[in-house]
Amino acid sequence: MKTVKIIIIALFAIVLGSNSYAQMTDHSKMDMSKTSTDSKMDMASTKTETIKVSGNCDMCKARIEKAAKIDGVSKAEWNKETKLLAVTYDPAKTNTDAIEKKIAAAGHDTEKVKAEAKAYDKLPSCCKYR
Ligand SMILES: [Cu+2]
């Protein structure tokens, strides 16, 4: 620990002695604060939830994931076997109700929102899950 301190002090003295001291520290301070706040915001601003969505095949998967990717959704992945959709979204921009409504409009039942017959009828025969 002592050696580290001495090295830091020595480096600081060298930097202090140079003409560009003020500029250098200003830049590094700005960059550091910017990156740290950015990463904090990313972590705090997204939420991942799992929603049960009815479907059969890979075509369903593509349709469900496409429908789920509304504004504010950064990631949507549906599992054909478990019928679970994992969505990562920004709670300030959207919510699971909006996502589920959009999926139901594409013809797929979700936990809270059921697809209307009109939307369901449009599905190709391989995708009829009811
Ligand atoms: Cu399908």
Backbone and ligand atoms as CSV (ligand in chain L), in Angstrom:
chain,resi,resn,atom,element,x,y,z
A,1,MET,N,N,0.838,-1.209,0.000
A,1,MET,CA,C,0.000,0.000,0.000
A,1,MET,C,C,0.863,1.245,0.000
A,2,LYS,N,N,1.945,1.224,0.805
A,2,LYS,CA,C,2.849,2.381,0.907
A,2,LYS,C,C,3.489,2.696,-0.439
A,3,THR,N,N,3.961,1.655,-1.109
A,3,THR,CA,C,4.613,1.839,-2.414
A,3,THR,C,C,3.646,2.459,-3.410
A,4,VAL,N,N,2.411,1.991,-3.413
A,4,VAL,CA,C,1.399,2.516,-4.331
A,4,VAL,C,C,1.223,4.004,-4.090
A,5,LYS,N,N,1.133,4.387,-2.803
A,5,LYS,CA,C,0.970,5.805,-2.442
A,5,LYS,C,C,2.131,6.639,-2.963
A,6,ILE,N,N,3.331,6.115,-2.770
A,6,ILE,CA,C,4.524,6.837,-3.209
A,6,ILE,C,C,4.507,7.019,-4.719
A,7,ILE,N,N,4.127,5.971,-5.432
A,7,ILE,CA,C,4.064,6.048,-6.906
A,7,ILE,C,C,3.040,7.098,-7.323
A,8,ILE,N,N,1.883,7.075,-6.673
A,8,ILE,CA,C,0.829,8.039,-7.013
A,8,ILE,C,C,1.312,9.468,-6.772
A,9,ILE,N,N,1.946,9.675,-5.624
A,9,ILE,CA,C,2.455,11.008,-5.293
A,9,ILE,C,C,3.508,11.448,-6.316
A,10,ALA,N,N,4.379,10.497,-6.684
A,10,ALA,CA,C,5.419,10.798,-7.659
A,10,ALA,C,C,4.815,11.176,-9.003
A,11,LEU,N,N,3.841,10.403,-9.433
A,11,LEU,CA,C,3.168,10.675,-10.714
A,11,LEU,C,C,2.477,12.036,-10.671
A,12,PHE,N,N,1.839,12.304,-9.550
A,12,PHE,CA,C,1.123,13.554,-9.362
A,12,PHE,C,C,2.085,14.737,-9.456
A,13,ALA,N,N,3.280,14.559,-8.842
A,13,ALA,CA,C,4.293,15.609,-8.866
A,13,ALA,C,C,4.759,15.861,-10.292
A,14,ILE,N,N,4.910,14.783,-11.075
A,14,ILE,CA,C,5.342,14.921,-12.472
A,14,ILE,C,C,4.272,15.683,-13.268
A,15,VAL,N,N,3.027,15.261,-13.062
A,15,VAL,CA,C,1.922,15.910,-13.774
A,15,VAL,C,C,1.824,17.386,-13.373
A,16,LEU,N,N,1.967,17.644,-12.082
A,16,LEU,CA,C,1.924,19.021,-11.570
A,16,LEU,C,C,2.972,19.884,-12.238
A,17,GLY,N,N,4.133,19.288,-12.455
A,17,GLY,CA,C,5.247,20.027,-13.049
A,17,GLY,C,C,5.046,20.340,-14.515
A,18,SER,N,N,4.220,19.576,-15.182
A,18,SER,CA,C,4.052,19.808,-16.625
A,18,SER,C,C,3.107,20.969,-16.881
A,19,ASN,N,N,3.274,21.592,-18.031
A,19,ASN,CA,C,2.478,22.773,-18.385
A,19,ASN,C,C,1.021,22.436,-18.650
A,20,SER,N,N,0.781,21.246,-19.121
A,20,SER,CA,C,-0.583,20.889,-19.516
A,20,SER,C,C,-1.393,20.330,-18.344
A,21,TYR,N,N,-0.926,20.513,-17.149
A,21,TYR,CA,C,-1.590,19.948,-15.968
A,21,TYR,C,C,-3.087,20.276,-15.927
A,22,ALA,N,N,-3.423,21.544,-16.039
A,22,ALA,CA,C,-4.819,21.960,-15.903
A,22,ALA,C,C,-5.688,21.296,-16.967
A,23,GLN,N,N,-5.216,21.307,-18.203
A,23,GLN,CA,C,-5.997,20.720,-19.292
A,23,GLN,C,C,-6.185,19.220,-19.090
A,24,MET,N,N,-5.102,18.546,-18.762
A,24,MET,CA,C,-5.157,17.097,-18.619
A,24,MET,C,C,-6.146,16.659,-17.541
A,25,THR,N,N,-6.067,17.292,-16.393
A,25,THR,CA,C,-6.971,16.878,-15.321
A,25,THR,C,C,-8.419,17.191,-15.674
A,26,ASP,N,N,-8.640,18.337,-16.296
A,26,ASP,CA,C,-10.008,18.675,-16.681
A,26,ASP,C,C,-10.605,17.620,-17.600
A,27,HIS,N,N,-9.817,17.193,-18.574
A,27,HIS,CA,C,-10.313,16.185,-19.515
A,27,HIS,C,C,-10.602,14.863,-18.824
A,28,SER,N,N,-9.649,14.421,-18.017
A,28,SER,CA,C,-9.839,13.110,-17.409
A,28,SER,C,C,-11.020,13.116,-16.439
A,29,LYS,N,N,-11.189,14.207,-15.724
A,29,LYS,CA,C,-12.326,14.303,-14.792
A,29,LYS,C,C,-13.644,14.232,-15.540
A,30,MET,N,N,-13.728,14.988,-16.636
A,30,MET,CA,C,-14.960,15.006,-17.414
A,30,MET,C,C,-15.280,13.620,-17.962
A,31,ASP,N,N,-14.275,12.981,-18.549
A,31,ASP,CA,C,-14.491,11.662,-19.143
A,31,ASP,C,C,-14.938,10.648,-18.097
A,32,MET,N,N,-14.279,10.687,-16.958
A,32,MET,CA,C,-14.599,9.722,-15.922
A,32,MET,C,C,-16.021,9.883,-15.409
A,33,SER,N,N,-16.427,11.127,-15.156
A,33,SER,CA,C,-17.772,11.328,-14.611
A,33,SER,C,C,-18.826,10.954,-15.649
A,34,LYS,N,N,-18.511,11.203,-16.917
A,34,LYS,CA,C,-19.471,10.914,-17.972
A,34,LYS,C,C,-19.715,9.402,-18.067
A,35,THR,N,N,-18.631,8.628,-18.133
A,35,THR,CA,C,-18.809,7.189,-18.281
A,35,THR,C,C,-19.502,6.573,-17.066
A,36,SER,N,N,-19.180,7.056,-15.886
A,36,SER,CA,C,-19.788,6.433,-14.710
A,36,SER,C,C,-21.284,6.729,-14.622
A,37,THR,N,N,-21.707,7.953,-14.960
A,37,THR,CA,C,-23.140,8.242,-14.897
A,37,THR,C,C,-23.881,7.494,-15.995
A,38,ASP,N,N,-23.260,7.369,-17.176
A,38,ASP,CA,C,-23.899,6.645,-18.273
A,38,ASP,C,C,-24.197,5.204,-17.881
A,39,SER,N,N,-23.205,4.528,-17.327
A,39,SER,CA,C,-23.426,3.127,-17.000
A,39,SER,C,C,-24.436,2.967,-15.859
A,40,LYS,N,N,-24.441,3.914,-14.939
A,40,LYS,CA,C,-25.419,3.861,-13.842
A,40,LYS,C,C,-26.836,4.004,-14.402
A,41,MET,N,N,-26.995,4.934,-15.350
A,41,MET,CA,C,-28.307,5.161,-15.936
A,41,MET,C,C,-28.796,3.922,-16.670
A,42,ASP,N,N,-27.903,3.268,-17.411
A,42,ASP,CA,C,-28.280,2.064,-18.144
A,42,ASP,C,C,-28.809,0.991,-17.201
A,43,MET,N,N,-28.130,0.821,-16.103
A,43,MET,CA,C,-28.514,-0.219,-15.161
A,43,MET,C,C,-29.857,0.079,-14.514
A,44,ALA,N,N,-30.071,1.353,-14.199
A,44,ALA,CA,C,-31.288,1.717,-13.486
A,44,ALA,C,C,-32.485,1.820,-14.421
A,45,SER,N,N,-32.241,2.042,-15.704
A,45,SER,CA,C,-33.365,2.363,-16.575
A,45,SER,C,C,-33.965,1.168,-17.312
A,46,THR,N,N,-33.413,-0.017,-17.182
A,46,THR,CA,C,-34.053,-1.144,-17.850
A,46,THR,C,C,-34.541,-2.192,-16.852
A,47,LYS,N,N,-35.564,-2.898,-17.303
A,47,LYS,CA,C,-36.197,-3.888,-16.462
A,47,LYS,C,C,-36.435,-5.114,-17.346
A,48,THR,N,N,-36.231,-6.311,-16.804
A,48,THR,CA,C,-36.481,-7.519,-17.593
A,48,THR,C,C,-37.593,-8.316,-16.934
A,49,GLU,N,N,-38.599,-8.677,-17.743
A,49,GLU,CA,C,-39.705,-9.466,-17.207
A,49,GLU,C,C,-40.036,-10.621,-18.130
A,50,THR,N,N,-40.634,-11.640,-17.557
A,50,THR,CA,C,-41.004,-12.810,-18.334
A,50,THR,C,C,-42.523,-12.886,-18.444
A,51,ILE,N,N,-43.003,-13.002,-19.673
A,51,ILE,CA,C,-44.439,-13.047,-19.928
A,51,ILE,C,C,-44.757,-14.338,-20.677
A,52,LYS,N,N,-45.831,-15.008,-20.280
A,52,LYS,CA,C,-46.234,-16.217,-20.986
A,52,LYS,C,C,-47.018,-15.829,-22.242
A,53,VAL,N,N,-46.565,-16.330,-23.391
A,53,VAL,CA,C,-47.206,-16.019,-24.672
A,53,VAL,C,C,-47.457,-17.314,-25.434
A,54,SER,N,N,-48.720,-17.501,-25.895
A,54,SER,CA,C,-49.058,-18.712,-26.639
A,54,SER,C,C,-48.506,-18.663,-28.051
A,55,GLY,N,N,-48.060,-19.820,-28.527
A,55,GLY,CA,C,-47.526,-19.914,-29.889
A,55,GLY,C,C,-47.009,-21.308,-30.135
A,56,ASN,N,N,-46.641,-21.612,-31.383
A,56,ASN,CA,C,-46.204,-22.961,-31.739
A,56,ASN,C,C,-44.771,-23.059,-32.234
A,57,CYS,N,N,-44.465,-22.251,-33.263
A,57,CYS,CA,C,-43.279,-22.555,-34.046
A,57,CYS,C,C,-42.330,-21.367,-34.169
A,58,ASP,N,N,-41.336,-21.530,-35.053
A,58,ASP,CA,C,-40.369,-20.459,-35.259
A,58,ASP,C,C,-40.989,-19.229,-35.911
A,59,MET,N,N,-42.031,-19.455,-36.693
A,59,MET,CA,C,-42.730,-18.317,-37.289
A,59,MET,C,C,-43.407,-17.492,-36.181
A,60,CYS,N,N,-43.962,-18.212,-35.207
A,60,CYS,CA,C,-44.590,-17.549,-34.065
A,60,CYS,C,C,-43.537,-16.741,-33.317
A,61,LYS,N,N,-42.386,-17.355,-33.135
A,61,LYS,CA,C,-41.283,-16.723,-32.418
A,61,LYS,C,C,-40.913,-15.381,-33.064
A,62,ALA,N,N,-40.744,-15.419,-34.388
A,62,ALA,CA,C,-40.378,-14.200,-35.110
A,62,ALA,C,C,-41.468,-13.139,-34.962
A,63,ARG,N,N,-42.740,-13.589,-35.068
A,63,ARG,CA,C,-43.879,-12.660,-34.999
A,63,ARG,C,C,-44.008,-12.058,-33.596
A,64,ILE,N,N,-43.874,-12.903,-32.583
A,64,ILE,CA,C,-44.008,-12.447,-31.198
A,64,ILE,C,C,-42.891,-11.453,-30.853
A,65,GLU,N,N,-41.664,-11.823,-31.217
A,65,GLU,CA,C,-40.526,-10.955,-30.881
A,65,GLU,C,C,-40.606,-9.618,-31.621
A,66,LYS,N,N,-41.075,-9.678,-32.863
A,66,LYS,CA,C,-41.206,-8.444,-33.649
A,66,LYS,C,C,-42.275,-7.542,-33.006
A,67,ALA,N,N,-43.404,-8.153,-32.630
A,67,ALA,CA,C,-44.497,-7.388,-32.035
A,67,ALA,C,C,-44.097,-6.796,-30.686
A,68,ALA,N,N,-43.270,-7.522,-29.947
A,68,ALA,CA,C,-42.883,-7.069,-28.604
A,68,ALA,C,C,-41.913,-5.899,-28.643
A,69,LYS,N,N,-41.231,-5.756,-29.761
A,69,LYS,CA,C,-40.198,-4.706,-29.841
A,69,LYS,C,C,-40.797,-3.344,-30.154
A,70,ILE,N,N,-41.589,-2.843,-29.237
A,70,ILE,CA,C,-42.142,-1.502,-29.390
A,70,ILE,C,C,-41.133,-0.508,-28.828
A,71,ASP,N,N,-41.419,0.766,-28.952
A,71,ASP,CA,C,-40.508,1.794,-28.460
A,71,ASP,C,C,-40.255,1.600,-26.958
A,72,GLY,N,N,-39.007,1.545,-26.577
A,72,GLY,CA,C,-38.652,1.362,-25.172
A,72,GLY,C,C,-38.217,-0.052,-24.854
A,73,VAL,N,N,-38.489,-0.983,-25.774
A,73,VAL,CA,C,-38.080,-2.376,-25.569
A,73,VAL,C,C,-36.732,-2.594,-26.250
A,74,SER,N,N,-35.743,-3.027,-25.464
A,74,SER,CA,C,-34.411,-3.216,-26.046
A,74,SER,C,C,-34.148,-4.665,-26.432
A,75,LYS,N,N,-34.894,-5.583,-25.813
A,75,LYS,CA,C,-34.640,-6.988,-26.091
A,75,LYS,C,C,-35.903,-7.801,-25.878
A,76,ALA,N,N,-36.188,-8.708,-26.802
A,76,ALA,CA,C,-37.341,-9.598,-26.662
A,76,ALA,C,C,-36.954,-10.972,-27.177
A,77,GLU,N,N,-37.114,-11.981,-26.339
A,77,GLU,CA,C,-36.769,-13.332,-26.754
A,77,GLU,C,C,-37.805,-14.324,-26.252
A,78,TRP,N,N,-38.434,-15.005,-27.226
A,78,TRP,CA,C,-39.478,-15.972,-26.889
A,78,TRP,C,C,-38.949,-17.388,-27.028
A,79,ASN,N,N,-39.299,-18.221,-26.074
A,79,ASN,CA,C,-38.857,-19.612,-26.091
A,79,ASN,C,C,-40.024,-20.512,-26.504
A,80,LYS,N,N,-39.819,-21.216,-27.615
A,80,LYS,CA,C,-40.834,-22.094,-28.198
A,80,LYS,C,C,-41.259,-23.208,-27.230
A,81,GLU,N,N,-40.317,-23.729,-26.470
A,81,GLU,CA,C,-40.596,-24.852,-25.568
A,81,GLU,C,C,-41.351,-24.401,-24.307
A,82,THR,N,N,-40.886,-23.346,-23.687
A,82,THR,CA,C,-41.486,-22.898,-22.429
A,82,THR,C,C,-42.625,-21.898,-22.636
A,83,LYS,N,N,-42.738,-21.357,-23.861
A,83,LYS,CA,C,-43.738,-20.325,-24.210
A,83,LYS,C,C,-43.526,-19.035,-23.401
A,84,LEU,N,N,-42.313,-18.841,-22.956
A,84,LEU,CA,C,-42.043,-17.646,-22.165
A,84,LEU,C,C,-41.271,-16.615,-22.983
A,85,LEU,N,N,-41.728,-15.388,-22.854
A,85,LEU,CA,C,-41.079,-14.277,-23.540
A,85,LEU,C,C,-40.339,-13.426,-22.501
A,86,ALA,N,N,-39.044,-13.264,-22.707
A,86,ALA,CA,C,-38.257,-12.398,-21.826
A,86,ALA,C,C,-38.102,-11.053,-22.516
A,87,VAL,N,N,-38.618,-10.014,-21.874
A,87,VAL,CA,C,-38.502,-8.667,-22.457
A,87,VAL,C,C,-37.683,-7.766,-21.557
A,88,THR,N,N,-36.783,-7.028,-22.175
A,88,THR,CA,C,-36.009,-6.023,-21.462
A,88,THR,C,C,-36.468,-4.677,-21.995
A,89,TYR,N,N,-36.940,-3.821,-21.073
A,89,TYR,CA,C,-37.499,-2.544,-21.516
A,89,TYR,C,C,-37.198,-1.419,-20.533
A,90,ASP,N,N,-37.440,-0.220,-21.003
A,90,ASP,CA,C,-37.246,0.971,-20.177
A,90,ASP,C,C,-38.596,1.335,-19.544
A,91,PRO,N,N,-38.746,1.184,-18.216
A,91,PRO,CA,C,-40.043,1.429,-17.573
A,91,PRO,C,C,-40.518,2.878,-17.718
A,92,ALA,N,N,-39.608,3.781,-18.036
A,92,ALA,CA,C,-40.004,5.177,-18.226
A,92,ALA,C,C,-40.707,5.360,-19.568
A,93,LYS,N,N,-40.468,4.425,-20.492
A,93,LYS,CA,C,-41.026,4.571,-21.833
A,93,LYS,C,C,-42.206,3.655,-22.099
A,94,THR,N,N,-42.225,2.481,-21.473
A,94,THR,CA,C,-43.287,1.522,-21.784
A,94,THR,C,C,-43.545,0.605,-20.590
A,95,ASN,N,N,-44.467,-0.343,-20.755
A,95,ASN,CA,C,-44.765,-1.289,-19.680
A,95,ASN,C,C,-45.249,-2.596,-20.286
A,96,THR,N,N,-45.405,-3.604,-19.448
A,96,THR,CA,C,-45.770,-4.926,-19.977
A,96,THR,C,C,-47.193,-4.922,-20.564
A,97,ASP,N,N,-48.069,-4.067,-20.037
A,97,ASP,CA,C,-49.428,-3.992,-20.591
A,97,ASP,C,C,-49.387,-3.599,-22.060
A,98,ALA,N,N,-48.588,-2.576,-22.368
A,98,ALA,CA,C,-48.472,-2.098,-23.746
A,98,ALA,C,C,-47.852,-3.170,-24.629
A,99,ILE,N,N,-46.852,-3.858,-24.106
A,99,ILE,CA,C,-46.179,-4.914,-24.871
A,99,ILE,C,C,-47.157,-6.061,-25.145
A,100,GLU,N,N,-47.910,-6.461,-24.112
A,100,GLU,CA,C,-48.857,-7.577,-24.260
A,100,GLU,C,C,-49.987,-7.247,-25.236
A,101,LYS,N,N,-50.428,-5.988,-25.213
A,101,LYS,CA,C,-51.480,-5.556,-26.147
A,101,LYS,C,C,-51.000,-5.693,-27.581
A,102,LYS,N,N,-49.753,-5.309,-27.789
A,102,LYS,CA,C,-49.162,-5.356,-29.128
A,102,LYS,C,C,-49.027,-6.810,-29.598
A,103,ILE,N,N,-48.637,-7.690,-28.712
A,103,ILE,CA,C,-48.477,-9.106,-29.060
A,103,ILE,C,C,-49.844,-9.724,-29.374
A,104,ALA,N,N,-50.847,-9.367,-28.558
A,104,ALA,CA,C,-52.203,-9.875,-28.782
A,104,ALA,C,C,-52.737,-9.384,-30.121
A,105,ALA,N,N,-52.387,-8.164,-30.485
A,105,ALA,CA,C,-52.832,-7.604,-31.765
A,105,ALA,C,C,-52.216,-8.373,-32.933
A,106,ALA,N,N,-51.057,-9.004,-32.686
A,106,ALA,CA,C,-50.396,-9.798,-33.725
A,106,ALA,C,C,-50.980,-11.215,-33.781
A,107,GLY,N,N,-51.905,-11.530,-32.843
A,107,GLY,CA,C,-52.589,-12.822,-32.881
A,107,GLY,C,C,-52.205,-13.790,-31.782
A,108,HIS,N,N,-51.365,-13.367,-30.865
A,108,HIS,CA,C,-50.913,-14.292,-29.817
A,108,HIS,C,C,-51.438,-13.907,-28.435
A,109,ASP,N,N,-52.013,-14.916,-27.757
A,109,ASP,CA,C,-52.519,-14.700,-26.399
A,109,ASP,C,C,-51.356,-14.484,-25.436
A,110,THR,N,N,-51.531,-13.538,-24.509
A,110,THR,CA,C,-50.557,-13.378,-23.436
A,110,THR,C,C,-51.275,-13.637,-22.114
A,111,GLU,N,N,-50.553,-13.539,-21.025
A,111,GLU,CA,C,-51.139,-13.777,-19.707
A,111,GLU,C,C,-52.362,-12.889,-19.467
A,112,LYS,N,N,-52.222,-11.606,-19.754
A,112,LYS,CA,C,-53.283,-10.650,-19.441
A,112,LYS,C,C,-54.180,-10.308,-20.618
A,113,VAL,N,N,-53.604,-10.337,-21.818
A,113,VAL,CA,C,-54.371,-9.913,-22.995
A,113,VAL,C,C,-54.553,-11.069,-23.972
A,114,LYS,N,N,-55.819,-11.338,-24.307
A,114,LYS,CA,C,-56.112,-12.399,-25.273
A,114,LYS,C,C,-56.253,-11.789,-26.662
A,115,ALA,N,N,-55.785,-12.537,-27.656
A,115,ALA,CA,C,-55.880,-12.060,-29.031
A,115,ALA,C,C,-57.333,-12.111,-29.501
A,116,GLU,N,N,-57.730,-11.093,-30.240
A,116,GLU,CA,C,-59.086,-11.087,-30.789
A,116,GLU,C,C,-59.167,-12.121,-31.909
A,117,ALA,N,N,-60.380,-12.663,-32.130
A,117,ALA,CA,C,-60.581,-13.690,-33.152
A,117,ALA,C,C,-60.076,-13.220,-34.515
A,118,LYS,N,N,-60.303,-11.945,-34.786
A,118,LYS,CA,C,-59.893,-11.356,-36.069
A,118,LYS,C,C,-58.376,-11.471,-36.271
A,119,ALA,N,N,-57.629,-11.178,-35.211
A,119,ALA,CA,C,-56.164,-11.248,-35.291
A,119,ALA,C,C,-55.707,-12.706,-35.331
A,120,TYR,N,N,-56.393,-13.546,-34.534
A,120,TYR,CA,C,-56.022,-14.963,-34.481
A,120,TYR,C,C,-56.256,-15.652,-35.822
A,121,ASP,N,N,-57.363,-15.310,-36.488
A,121,ASP,CA,C,-57.707,-15.924,-37.776
A,121,ASP,C,C,-56.670,-15.646,-38.857
A,122,LYS,N,N,-55.954,-14.564,-38.715
A,122,LYS,CA,C,-54.948,-14.192,-39.713
A,122,LYS,C,C,-53.691,-15.059,-39.634
A,123,LEU,N,N,-53.530,-15.779,-38.536
A,123,LEU,CA,C,-52.330,-16.596,-38.368
A,123,LEU,C,C,-52.302,-17.747,-39.371
A,124,PRO,N,N,-51.127,-18.113,-39.877
A,124,PRO,CA,C,-51.030,-19.286,-40.765
A,124,PRO,C,C,-51.437,-20.546,-39.988
A,125,SER,N,N,-51.870,-21.587,-40.697
A,125,SER,CA,C,-52.408,-22.775,-40.023
A,125,SER,C,C,-51.411,-23.416,-39.050
A,126,CYS,N,N,-50.115,-23.372,-39.362
A,126,CYS,CA,C,-49.124,-23.982,-38.457
A,126,CYS,C,C,-49.029,-23.220,-37.131
A,127,CYS,N,N,-49.535,-22.019,-37.122
A,127,CYS,CA,C,-49.393,-21.179,-35.930
A,127,CYS,C,C,-50.641,-21.203,-35.038
A,128,LYS,N,N,-51.693,-21.923,-35.481
A,128,LYS,CA,C,-52.926,-21.964,-34.698
A,128,LYS,C,C,-52.680,-22.783,-33.420
A,129,TYR,N,N,-52.636,-22.114,-32.321
A,129,TYR,CA,C,-52.301,-22.764,-31.052
A,129,TYR,C,C,-53.542,-23.086,-30.223
A,130,ARG,N,N,-54.708,-22.603,-30.639
A,130,ARG,CA,C,-55.902,-22.812,-29.815
A,130,ARG,C,C,-56.557,-24.164,-30.108
L,1,CU,CU,CU,-46.148,-20.390,-35.674
